């Protein structure tokens, strides 16, 4: 029997979905080398509605890996190797008005 995977819930002080998604993207860029983190499964939720989740990345399985583009991307999917913990710098796919700087 396989042990269940563990989920780390990381609350923030951010109040917009766009800001939370930008933070998730920044974490992926900085921690993408950590193989224990499956960024493709990243979801966002409101503090008091944690059962309602919004996916950050498309994460569709492809022959060559997973799609690493944001969920609402248009056009063809772009793959990232499964388990590699990396991918394209996804912030570049957000319009400039939706990017967040810290």
N, C-alpha and C positions, 0 to 999 in steps of 0.2 A: 504494500500500500504506500502510495506517495504522500509525503507530508504536504499540507496545504500551503500555498504561497501566502506571504504576509503583505498587507497593505499599510503604507505609511500615510496617514492623513496629516497634511501640513497646512493648518489654518494661516490665513494672512490678514492683513488689515485693509486689503484692497476691496473696493466696493463695485468695480465694474468688471464685466466679463472680459472686455478687451484688455484691461490691465492685468487680470489674472492669467489670461492666455499668453500675454507678452512675457510675464514672469516665468510661466512654464517653459516657454521657448528659450528664455535666457538660461534657465536651469539645465535644459537639454544641451545647449551649446557648451556650458561649462562642466557638466557632469556626464556628458555622453560617453566618456571612456569607461564609466563604471558599469560593468556588464550585469550587475545584479539589479539594475534599474531598468524597467521596461517602459520607456517613455511613450511608446506607441499606444499604451493603454491609459494615458493621462486623461482624466476627466475633471471638470469643474462643477461645483455646486454652491448654492447659497448656504450660509451657515445653518439656518433653521430648516432647510429643505434638502438635506443631504441625499435623500433617495431620488431626487431629480437631478440628473447629471448631464453635462454637455461635454462631448468629446472635443479634444483639442486637435488631434491629427486624424486624417482619413484612416490610416493603418490597414487598408485593405491588403490582403495577402496576394502577392504576385508570384510568378514563377521564380523571380530572382530575389525575393525578399518581401518587404512590406512597403506600402506607400507612406512616405514621410512628409507629405504635404499637409497643410491645414485641412480640416474637415470640409470646408465649403469651397475647395479649389475647383477651378474649371480646367478643362483640357486633360491631357493624359496624366496618368499617375506616374510618380517617380519612386523608384525602389531604394530601399536601404537594407543592407544585409540583416537577416534575423539574428538577434542576439548580439549584434555588433555595438549597440548602444550609441550609434552615431547617425549621421544623416546630413542633409543639406542644412545650411543655416536658415531655418525656416522664417525668421523675422523678415527676410527680404521679400517674402510673399505677401506680407501685410502692406496695405497702402500706408504711406507715410503718416497720414492723419491718425492711424490706429496704432502706431508704434509708441512705446512708452520708454522714457529715459528715466533712470534713477540717479 
